Amino acid sequence: MTGLLGRSSFSRTGTLEAGKLADVLVVDGDVHRDIRLLEDRMNLIAVMQGGVVKAGALAEYQQVALGGVGREY
């Protein structure tokens, strides 16, 4: 049986916890109350793919303070 995005197992997806795969969007605000927050890139704290920060304010901080983007968590 094929599951989410063609994956055959849900054992590594479905929840946000150590050891699982996740793409995460961290937003400054409550998007349940105001979805328009996503229209302004200034509200994006972090865009994470597979545990790596790819974009957002946290990525910009890493680039300046830590010498590079793409730190894995």
Helices and strands as residue ranges (DSSP letters): G 4-6, E 23-27, G 35-39, G 41-43, E 44-49, E 52-55, H 57-61, I 62-66
